[in-house]
Amino acid sequence: MKNSKRPMKAVDIWTLLFDHLFPHTGQIMLTREEITEKVGIRVNKVTAIMKELVTFGAIFSDREKVAGMRGPGLVRYYMNRHVAEIGSRATQEELALIPKPGAKLEVVQGGKI
């Protein structure tokens, strides 16, 4: 709270991130737009708060170049391993299941039986 220009919203985002972690990698599985919807602030404010969280090491970001996409690439956010236990129990087979950027996804039919 002391490190943010928007301390209450930063706490809201910070707690939300824990509910949306990919367990084996610590990747935050929310887009900025999804965070915006859940927290109720504008996308540019979410971006600013995410940058604050990166600046003081709560999370880190990684840019991934995507074929055909202009600019520096897609931003992926990850939880700091010292903050949340992640990846310690993942097998190589489980890690292989993680979709790669730009991988083609398909719709799987299913639901309640």
N, CA, C and O atoms as a GROMACS GRO file, in nm:
protein
  452
    1MET      N    1   0.082  -0.120   0.000
    1MET     CA    2   0.000   0.000   0.000
    1MET      C    3   0.086   0.126   0.000
    1MET      O    4   0.046   0.229  -0.054
    2LYS      N    5   0.204   0.118   0.060
    2LYS     CA    6   0.291   0.235   0.068
    2LYS      C    7   0.358   0.266  -0.065
    2LYS      O    8   0.405   0.378  -0.086
    3ASN      N    9   0.364   0.168  -0.155
    3ASN     CA   10   0.438   0.185  -0.279
    3ASN      C   11   0.351   0.219  -0.399
    3ASN      O   12   0.400   0.219  -0.512
    4SER      N   13   0.224   0.248  -0.378
    4SER     CA   14   0.134   0.268  -0.492
    4SER      C   15   0.066   0.405  -0.486
    4SER      O   16   0.040   0.459  -0.379
    5LYS      N   17   0.040   0.458  -0.603
    5LYS     CA   18  -0.037   0.582  -0.613
    5LYS      C   19  -0.185   0.554  -0.590
    5LYS      O   20  -0.261   0.644  -0.554
    6ARG      N   21  -0.226   0.430  -0.611
    6ARG     CA   22  -0.365   0.387  -0.592
    6ARG      C   23  -0.366   0.266  -0.499
    6ARG      O   24  -0.393   0.155  -0.544
    7PRO      N   25  -0.337   0.286  -0.369
    7PRO     CA   26  -0.314   0.173  -0.279
    7PRO      C   27  -0.430   0.076  -0.266
    7PRO      O   28  -0.407  -0.045  -0.261
    8MET      N   29  -0.553   0.124  -0.260
    8MET     CA   30  -0.665   0.032  -0.241
    8MET      C   31  -0.687  -0.054  -0.365
    8MET      O   32  -0.711  -0.174  -0.354
    9LYS      N   33  -0.679   0.006  -0.483
    9LYS     CA   34  -0.696  -0.071  -0.606
    9LYS      C   35  -0.578  -0.166  -0.627
    9LYS      O   36  -0.595  -0.276  -0.679
   10ALA      N   37  -0.459  -0.122  -0.588
   10ALA     CA   38  -0.341  -0.208  -0.599
   10ALA      C   39  -0.359  -0.334  -0.514
   10ALA      O   40  -0.324  -0.444  -0.557
   11VAL      N   41  -0.413  -0.319  -0.394
   11VAL     CA   42  -0.440  -0.434  -0.307
   11VAL      C   43  -0.546  -0.523  -0.370
   11VAL      O   44  -0.535  -0.645  -0.366
   12ASP      N   45  -0.650  -0.462  -0.427
   12ASP     CA   46  -0.754  -0.541  -0.495
   12ASP      C   47  -0.693  -0.625  -0.608
   12ASP      O   48  -0.724  -0.743  -0.620
   13ILE      N   49  -0.608  -0.564  -0.688
   13ILE     CA   50  -0.544  -0.636  -0.799
   13ILE      C   51  -0.452  -0.743  -0.745
   13ILE      O   52  -0.454  -0.857  -0.792
   14TRP      N   53  -0.370  -0.707  -0.648
   14TRP     CA   54  -0.274  -0.802  -0.589
   14TRP      C   55  -0.343  -0.928  -0.539
   14TRP      O   56  -0.297  -1.038  -0.567
   15THR      N   57  -0.453  -0.913  -0.466
   15THR     CA   58  -0.523  -1.030  -0.414
   15THR      C   59  -0.591  -1.109  -0.526
   15THR      O   60  -0.598  -1.232  -0.520
   16LEU      N   61  -0.640  -1.040  -0.628
   16LEU     CA   62  -0.702  -1.105  -0.743
   16LEU      C   63  -0.602  -1.195  -0.816
   16LEU      O   64  -0.638  -1.303  -0.862
   17LEU      N   65  -0.478  -1.151  -0.826
   17LEU     CA   66  -0.376  -1.226  -0.899
   17LEU      C   67  -0.354  -1.365  -0.841
   17LEU      O   68  -0.329  -1.460  -0.915
   18PHE      N   69  -0.364  -1.378  -0.709
   18PHE     CA   70  -0.343  -1.508  -0.645
   18PHE      C   71  -0.449  -1.610  -0.684
   18PHE      O   72  -0.423  -1.731  -0.684
   19ASP      N   73  -0.567  -1.563  -0.718
   19ASP     CA   74  -0.675  -1.654  -0.759
   19ASP      C   75  -0.663  -1.698  -0.904
   19ASP      O   76  -0.737  -1.785  -0.949
   20HIS      N   77  -0.571  -1.640  -0.978
   20HIS     CA   78  -0.560  -1.667  -1.121
   20HIS      C   79  -0.417  -1.700  -1.163
   20HIS      O   80  -0.368  -1.650  -1.265
   21LEU      N   81  -0.350  -1.784  -1.083
   21LEU     CA   82  -0.215  -1.826  -1.115
   21LEU      C   83  -0.217  -1.964  -1.180
   21LEU      O   84  -0.292  -2.052  -1.137
   22PHE      N   85  -0.136  -1.981  -1.282
   22PHE     CA   86  -0.115  -2.116  -1.336
   22PHE      C   87  -0.022  -2.183  -1.236
   22PHE      O   88   0.090  -2.136  -1.216
   23PRO      N   89  -0.064  -2.293  -1.173
   23PRO     CA   90   0.007  -2.345  -1.057
   23PRO      C   91   0.151  -2.389  -1.081
   23PRO      O   92   0.232  -2.382  -0.989
   24HIS      N   93   0.184  -2.434  -1.200
   24HIS     CA   94   0.318  -2.488  -1.222
   24HIS      C   95   0.419  -2.383  -1.264
   24HIS      O   96   0.539  -2.403  -1.248
   25THR      N   97   0.372  -2.271  -1.316
   25THR     CA   98   0.465  -2.170  -1.364
   25THR      C   99   0.453  -2.037  -1.291
   25THR      O  100   0.545  -1.956  -1.295
   26GLY      N  101   0.340  -2.015  -1.225
   26GLY     CA  102   0.316  -1.888  -1.159
   26GLY      C  103   0.269  -1.780  -1.254
   26GLY      O  104   0.259  -1.663  -1.216
   27GLN      N  105   0.238  -1.818  -1.379
   27GLN     CA  106   0.189  -1.719  -1.474
   27GLN      C  107   0.052  -1.670  -1.430
   27GLN      O  108  -0.033  -1.749  -1.390
   28ILE      N  109   0.033  -1.540  -1.439
   28ILE     CA  110  -0.095  -1.480  -1.406
   28ILE      C  111  -0.184  -1.493  -1.529
   28ILE      O  112  -0.152  -1.441  -1.635
   29MET      N  113  -0.294  -1.563  -1.513
   29MET     CA  114  -0.378  -1.602  -1.626
   29MET      C  115  -0.496  -1.505  -1.647
   29MET      O  116  -0.607  -1.548  -1.678
   30LEU      N  117  -0.470  -1.378  -1.631
   30LEU     CA  118  -0.569  -1.274  -1.656
   30LEU      C  119  -0.511  -1.172  -1.753
   30LEU      O  120  -0.393  -1.139  -1.747
   31THR      N  121  -0.595  -1.122  -1.841
   31THR     CA  122  -0.554  -1.011  -1.926
   31THR      C  123  -0.580  -0.880  -1.850
   31THR      O  124  -0.650  -0.878  -1.750
   32ARG      N  125  -0.523  -0.773  -1.900
   32ARG     CA  126  -0.550  -0.642  -1.838
   32ARG      C  127  -0.699  -0.612  -1.844
   32ARG      O  128  -0.755  -0.555  -1.750
   33GLU      N  129  -0.762  -0.649  -1.954
   33GLU     CA  130  -0.906  -0.622  -1.969
   33GLU      C  131  -0.988  -0.700  -1.866
   33GLU      O  132  -1.086  -0.649  -1.812
   34GLU      N  133  -0.948  -0.824  -1.838
   34GLU     CA  134  -1.019  -0.903  -1.737
   34GLU      C  135  -0.999  -0.844  -1.598
   34GLU      O  136  -1.092  -0.841  -1.517
   35ILE      N  137  -0.878  -0.799  -1.570
   35ILE     CA  138  -0.852  -0.734  -1.440
   35ILE      C  139  -0.938  -0.608  -1.430
   35ILE      O  140  -0.996  -0.580  -1.325
   36THR      N  141  -0.944  -0.532  -1.538
   36THR     CA  142  -1.024  -0.410  -1.541
   36THR      C  143  -1.170  -0.438  -1.504
   36THR      O  144  -1.229  -0.367  -1.423
   37GLU      N  145  -1.226  -0.542  -1.564
   37GLU     CA  146  -1.366  -0.579  -1.536
   37GLU      C  147  -1.385  -0.616  -1.390
   37GLU      O  148  -1.482  -0.575  -1.327
   38LYS      N  149  -1.292  -0.695  -1.337
   38LYS     CA  150  -1.309  -0.746  -1.201
   38LYS      C  151  -1.285  -0.640  -1.094
   38LYS      O  152  -1.348  -0.643  -0.988
   39VAL      N  153  -1.194  -0.545  -1.121
   39VAL     CA  154  -1.159  -0.444  -1.021
   39VAL      C  155  -1.237  -0.314  -1.040
   39VAL      O  156  -1.258  -0.238  -0.946
   40GLY      N  157  -1.280  -0.290  -1.164
   40GLY     CA  158  -1.362  -0.172  -1.190
   40GLY      C  159  -1.284  -0.043  -1.210
   40GLY      O  160  -1.330   0.064  -1.170
   41ILE      N  161  -1.168  -0.053  -1.272
   41ILE     CA  162  -1.092   0.067  -1.307
   41ILE      C  163  -1.051   0.058  -1.454
   41ILE      O  164  -1.065  -0.048  -1.516
   42ARG      N  165  -1.002   0.168  -1.509
   42ARG     CA  166  -0.964   0.171  -1.650
   42ARG      C  167  -0.836   0.091  -1.677
   42ARG      O  168  -0.753   0.070  -1.588
   43VAL      N  169  -0.822   0.047  -1.801
   43VAL     CA  170  -0.707  -0.034  -1.842
   43VAL      C  171  -0.575   0.037  -1.814
   43VAL      O  172  -0.480  -0.027  -1.768
   44ASN      N  173  -0.567   0.167  -1.842
   44ASN     CA  174  -0.441   0.238  -1.819
   44ASN      C  175  -0.403   0.239  -1.671
   44ASN      O  176  -0.284   0.240  -1.638
   45LYS      N  177  -0.501   0.240  -1.582
   45LYS     CA  178  -0.474   0.234  -1.438
   45LYS      C  179  -0.424   0.096  -1.398
   45LYS      O  180  -0.334   0.082  -1.315
   46VAL      N  181  -0.483  -0.009  -1.460
   46VAL     CA  182  -0.436  -0.145  -1.434
   46VAL      C  183  -0.291  -0.158  -1.479
   46VAL      O  184  -0.208  -0.215  -1.408
   47THR      N  185  -0.260  -0.106  -1.597
   47THR     CA  186  -0.124  -0.111  -1.648
   47THR      C  187  -0.027  -0.042  -1.551
   47THR      O  188   0.080  -0.095  -1.522
   48ALA      N  189  -0.066   0.074  -1.501
   48ALA     CA  190   0.020   0.147  -1.407
   48ALA      C  191   0.042   0.067  -1.278
   48ALA      O  192   0.154   0.063  -1.227
   49ILE      N  193  -0.063   0.005  -1.227
   49ILE     CA  194  -0.050  -0.074  -1.104
   49ILE      C  195   0.036  -0.197  -1.128
   49ILE      O  196   0.118  -0.233  -1.044
   50MET      N  197   0.018  -0.263  -1.242
   50MET     CA  198   0.100  -0.381  -1.274
   50MET      C  199   0.248  -0.340  -1.283
   50MET      O  200   0.335  -0.415  -1.240
   51LYS      N  201   0.275  -0.223  -1.340
   51LYS     CA  202   0.413  -0.173  -1.347
   51LYS      C  203   0.468  -0.148  -1.207
   51LYS      O  204   0.585  -0.176  -1.180
   52GLU      N  205   0.385  -0.095  -1.118
   52GLU     CA  206   0.429  -0.074  -0.979
   52GLU      C  207   0.463  -0.207  -0.914
   52GLU      O  208   0.565  -0.219  -0.845
   53LEU      N  209   0.378  -0.309  -0.935
   53LEU     CA  210   0.404  -0.440  -0.877
   53LEU      C  211   0.534  -0.500  -0.931
   53LEU      O  212   0.608  -0.566  -0.857
   54VAL      N  213   0.562  -0.477  -1.059
   54VAL     CA  214   0.688  -0.524  -1.118
   54VAL      C  215   0.805  -0.447  -1.058
   54VAL      O  216   0.907  -0.507  -1.025
   55THR      N  217   0.791  -0.316  -1.043
   55THR     CA  218   0.899  -0.231  -0.993
   55THR      C  219   0.948  -0.274  -0.856
   55THR      O  220   1.069  -0.277  -0.832
   56PHE      N  221   0.856  -0.309  -0.766
   56PHE     CA  222   0.905  -0.350  -0.634
   56PHE      C  223   0.909  -0.501  -0.616
   56PHE      O  224   0.917  -0.549  -0.503
   57GLY      N  225   0.904  -0.577  -0.727
   57GLY     CA  226   0.938  -0.719  -0.725
   57GLY      C  227   0.829  -0.814  -0.681
   57GLY      O  228   0.858  -0.932  -0.657
   58ALA      N  229   0.707  -0.769  -0.669
   58ALA     CA  230   0.599  -0.860  -0.631
   58ALA      C  231   0.567  -0.957  -0.745
   58ALA      O  232   0.538  -1.074  -0.722
   59ILE      N  233   0.574  -0.906  -0.868
   59ILE     CA  234   0.555  -0.988  -0.986
   59ILE      C  235   0.666  -0.952  -1.085
   59ILE      O  236   0.737  -0.854  -1.064
   60PHE      N  237   0.680  -1.030  -1.190
   60PHE     CA  238   0.772  -0.991  -1.296
   60PHE      C  239   0.705  -1.013  -1.430
   60PHE      O  240   0.609  -1.090  -1.442
   61SER      N  241   0.756  -0.944  -1.530
   61SER     CA  242   0.695  -0.953  -1.662
   61SER      C  243   0.797  -1.006  -1.761
   61SER      O  244   0.918  -0.996  -1.742
   62ASP      N  245   0.743  -1.063  -1.867
   62ASP     CA  246   0.825  -1.117  -1.974
   62ASP      C  247   0.755  -1.085  -2.105
   62ASP      O  248   0.634  -1.104  -2.118
   63ARG      N  249   0.829  -1.036  -2.200
   63ARG     CA  250   0.773  -1.007  -2.333
   63ARG      C  251   0.802  -1.124  -2.425
   63ARG      O  252   0.914  -1.174  -2.431
   64GLU      N  253   0.699  -1.167  -2.496
   64GLU     CA  254   0.715  -1.275  -2.591
   64GLU      C  255   0.676  -1.225  -2.729
   64GLU      O  256   0.565  -1.176  -2.750
   65LYS      N  257   0.768  -1.237  -2.820
   65LYS     CA  258   0.742  -1.196  -2.958
   65LYS      C  259   0.646  -1.297  -3.021
   65LYS      O  260   0.666  -1.418  -3.011
   66VAL      N  261   0.542  -1.245  -3.084
   66VAL     CA  262   0.444  -1.329  -3.150
   66VAL      C  263   0.452  -1.300  -3.299
   66VAL      O  264   0.447  -1.185  -3.342
   67ALA      N  265   0.464  -1.406  -3.378
   67ALA     CA  266   0.475  -1.390  -3.523
   67ALA      C  267   0.356  -1.313  -3.576
   67ALA      O  268   0.241  -1.343  -3.543
   68GLY      N  269   0.383  -1.213  -3.658
   68GLY     CA  270   0.278  -1.133  -3.718
   68GLY      C  271   0.228  -1.018  -3.632
   68GLY      O  272   0.145  -0.939  -3.677
   69MET      N  273   0.277  -1.009  -3.510
   69MET     CA  274   0.233  -0.903  -3.419
   69MET      C  275   0.337  -0.792  -3.419
   69MET      O  276   0.457  -0.817  -3.404
   70ARG      N  277   0.292  -0.669  -3.435
   70ARG     CA  278   0.383  -0.554  -3.431
   70ARG      C  279   0.420  -0.521  -3.288
   70ARG      O  280   0.353  -0.562  -3.193
   71GLY      N  281   0.528  -0.446  -3.275
   71GLY     CA  282   0.568  -0.397  -3.144
   71GLY      C  283   0.655  -0.494  -3.068
   71GLY      O  284   0.702  -0.594  -3.123
   72PRO      N  285   0.676  -0.465  -2.940
   72PRO     CA  286   0.771  -0.544  -2.860
   72PRO      C  287   0.721  -0.684  -2.826
   72PRO      O  288   0.801  -0.769  -2.784
   73GLY      N  289   0.594  -0.710  -2.842
   73GLY     CA  290   0.542  -0.844  -2.814
   73GLY      C  291   0.438  -0.844  -2.705
   73GLY      O  292   0.401  -0.741  -2.650
   74LEU      N  293   0.393  -0.963  -2.674
   74LEU     CA  294   0.289  -0.986  -2.575
   74LEU      C  295   0.351  -0.987  -2.435
   74LEU      O  296   0.455  -1.050  -2.414
   75VAL      N  297   0.289  -0.919  -2.340
   75VAL     CA  298   0.340  -0.917  -2.202
   75VAL      C  299   0.276  -1.031  -2.125
   75VAL      O  300   0.154  -1.049  -2.128
   76ARG      N  301   0.358  -1.107  -2.058
   76ARG     CA  302   0.310  -1.212  -1.968
   76ARG      C  303   0.360  -1.175  -1.829
   76ARG      O  304   0.476  -1.137  -1.811
   77TYR      N  305   0.273  -1.188  -1.732
   77TYR     CA  306   0.309  -1.158  -1.593
   77TYR      C  307   0.319  -1.287  -1.514
   77TYR      O  308   0.242  -1.381  -1.536
   78TYR      N  309   0.415  -1.291  -1.421
   78TYR     CA  310   0.437  -1.407  -1.336
   78TYR      C  311   0.451  -1.363  -1.192
   78TYR      O  312   0.504  -1.256  -1.163
   79MET      N  313   0.403  -1.447  -1.102
   79MET     CA  314   0.417  -1.419  -0.959
   79MET      C  315   0.562  -1.446  -0.918
   79MET      O  316   0.623  -1.542  -0.964
   80ASN      N  317   0.615  -1.363  -0.832
   80ASN     CA  318   0.748  -1.383  -0.776
   80ASN      C  319   0.747  -1.515  -0.698
   80ASN      O  320   0.660  -1.537  -0.615
   81ARG      N  321   0.843  -1.600  -0.724
   81ARG     CA  322   0.849  -1.732  -0.660
   81ARG      C  323   0.871  -1.723  -0.508
   81ARG      O  324   0.844  -1.819  -0.436
   82HIS      N  325   0.918  -1.609  -0.460
   82HIS     CA  326   0.936  -1.592  -0.316
   82HIS      C  327   0.806  -1.550  -0.248
   82HIS      O  328   0.798  -1.547  -0.125
   83VAL      N  329   0.706  -1.518  -0.328
   83VAL     CA  330   0.577  -1.474  -0.274
   83VAL      C  331   0.478  -1.591  -0.269
   83VAL      O  332   0.404  -1.606  -0.172
   84ALA      N  333   0.477  -1.672  -0.374
   84ALA     CA  334   0.383  -1.785  -0.383
   84ALA      C  335   0.459  -1.910  -0.424
   84ALA      O  336   0.550  -1.904  -0.506
   85GLU      N  337   0.421  -2.023  -0.365
   85GLU     CA  338   0.485  -2.149  -0.402
   85GLU      C  339   0.434  -2.192  -0.539
   85GLU      O  340   0.315  -2.216  -0.557
   86ILE      N  341   0.524  -2.199  -0.633
   86ILE     CA  342   0.487  -2.238  -0.768
   86ILE      C  343   0.593  -2.327  -0.828
   86ILE      O  344   0.712  -2.313  -0.801
   87GLY      N  345   0.548  -2.418  -0.910
   87GLY     CA  346   0.639  -2.499  -0.989
   87GLY      C  347   0.711  -2.610  -0.917
   87GLY      O  348   0.774  -2.693  -0.983
   88SER      N  349   0.705  -2.616  -0.787
   88SER     CA  350   0.787  -2.713  -0.716
   88SER      C  351   0.741  -2.857  -0.739
   88SER      O  352   0.822  -2.950  -0.726
   89ARG      N  353   0.616  -2.877  -0.772
   89ARG     CA  354   0.565  -3.013  -0.789
   89ARG      C  355   0.534  -3.048  -0.933
   89ARG      O  356   0.475  -3.153  -0.960
   90ALA      N  357   0.571  -2.964  -1.025
   90ALA     CA  358   0.539  -2.988  -1.166
   90ALA      C  359   0.634  -3.092  -1.225
   90ALA      O  360   0.755  -3.085  -1.204
   91THR      N  361   0.577  -3.186  -1.299
   91THR     CA  362   0.659  -3.283  -1.371
   91THR      C  363   0.688  -3.227  -1.510
   91THR      O  364   0.623  -3.132  -1.553
   92GLN      N  365   0.782  -3.285  -1.579
   92GLN     CA  366   0.812  -3.242  -1.715
   92GLN      C  367   0.691  -3.262  -1.806
   92GLN      O  368   0.667  -3.181  -1.896
   93GLU      N  369   0.616  -3.368  -1.783
   93GLU     CA  370   0.495  -3.393  -1.864
   93GLU      C  371   0.392  -3.282  -1.841
   93GLU      O  372   0.328  -3.237  -1.936
   94GLU      N  373   0.376  -3.239  -1.716
   94GLU     CA  374   0.282  -3.132  -1.687
   94GLU      C  375   0.329  -3.000  -1.748
   94GLU      O  376   0.248  -2.925  -1.802
   95LEU      N  377   0.457  -2.973  -1.741
   95LEU     CA  378   0.511  -2.850  -1.799
   95LEU      C  379   0.493  -2.850  -1.950
   95LEU      O  380   0.474  -2.744  -2.010
   96ALA      N  381   0.500  -2.968  -2.013
   96ALA     CA  382   0.483  -2.978  -2.158
   96ALA      C  383   0.340  -2.944  -2.201
   96ALA      O  384   0.316  -2.911  -2.317
   97LEU      N  385   0.245  -2.951  -2.109
   97LEU     CA  386   0.104  -2.921  -2.140
   97LEU      C  387   0.076  -2.771  -2.147
   97LEU      O  388  -0.030  -2.732  -2.195
   98ILE      N  389   0.168  -2.688  -2.102
   98ILE     CA  390   0.147  -2.544  -2.102
   98ILE      C  391   0.148  -2.494  -2.245
   98ILE      O  392   0.245  -2.517  -2.318
   99PRO      N  393   0.041  -2.426  -2.288
   99PRO     CA  394   0.037  -2.378  -2.426
   99PRO      C  395   0.146  -2.276  -2.455
   99PRO      O  396   0.175  -2.190  -2.371
  100LYS      N  397   0.204  -2.284  -2.570
  100LYS     CA  398   0.306  -2.190  -2.613
  100LYS      C  399   0.238  -2.068  -2.676
  100LYS      O  400   0.128  -2.082  -2.729
  101PRO      N  401   0.300  -1.951  -2.673
  101PRO     CA  402   0.239  -1.834  -2.734
  101PRO      C  403   0.212  -1.858  -2.882
  101PRO      O  404   0.295  -1.913  -2.954
  102GLY      N  405   0.095  -1.817  -2.924
  102GLY     CA  406   0.058  -1.832  -3.063
  102GLY      C  407   0.011  -1.972  -3.099
  102GLY      O  408  -0.022  -1.998  -3.214
  103ALA      N  409   0.008  -2.064  -3.001
  103ALA     CA  410  -0.039  -2.200  -3.030
  103ALA      C  411  -0.186  -2.196  -3.066
  103ALA      O  412  -0.263  -2.118  -3.010
  104LYS      N  413  -0.223  -2.280  -3.158
  104LYS     CA  414  -0.364  -2.285  -3.198
  104LYS      C  415  -0.442  -2.364  -3.095
  104LYS      O  416  -0.403  -2.474  -3.056
  105LEU      N  417  -0.552  -2.307  -3.053
  105LEU     CA  418  -0.640  -2.372  -2.957
  105LEU      C  419  -0.765  -2.418  -3.030
  105LEU      O  420  -0.802  -2.363  -3.133
  106GLU      N  421  -0.827  -2.518  -2.976
  106GLU     CA  422  -0.952  -2.565  -3.035
  106GLU      C  423  -1.058  -2.574  -2.927
  106GLU      O  424  -1.027  -2.590  -2.809
  107VAL      N  425  -1.184  -2.564  -2.969
  107VAL     CA  426  -1.296  -2.570  -2.876
  107VAL      C  427  -1.320  -2.716  -2.841
  107VAL      O  428  -1.327  -2.802  -2.928
  108VAL      N  429  -1.332  -2.742  -2.712
  108VAL     CA  430  -1.362  -2.876  -2.664
  108VAL      C  431  -1.504  -2.874  -2.608
  108VAL      O  432  -1.535  -2.794  -2.520
  109GLN      N  433  -1.588  -2.961  -2.660
  109GLN     CA  434  -1.726  -2.967  -2.613
  109GLN      C  435  -1.731  -3.042  -2.481
  109GLN      O  436  -1.660  -3.141  -2.461
  110GLY      N  437  -1.814  -2.996  -2.392
  110GLY     CA  438  -1.826  -3.065  -2.263
  110GLY      C  439  -1.920  -2.988  -2.173
  110GLY      O  440  -1.987  -2.894  -2.216
  111GLY      N  441  -1.925  -3.029  -2.052
  111GLY     CA  442  -2.010  -2.961  -1.956
  111GLY      C  443  -2.062  -3.060  -1.855
  111GLY      O  444  -2.009  -3.170  -1.842
  112LYS      N  445  -2.164  -3.021  -1.783
  112LYS     CA  446  -2.224  -3.108  -1.683
  112LYS      C  447  -2.293  -3.226  -1.748
  112LYS      O  448  -2.353  -3.214  -1.854
  113ILE      N  449  -2.282  -3.338  -1.682
  113ILE     CA  450  -2.348  -3.459  -1.731
  113ILE      C  451  -2.475  -3.480  -1.653
  113ILE      O  452  -2.547  -3.577  -1.677
   0.00000   0.00000   0.00000
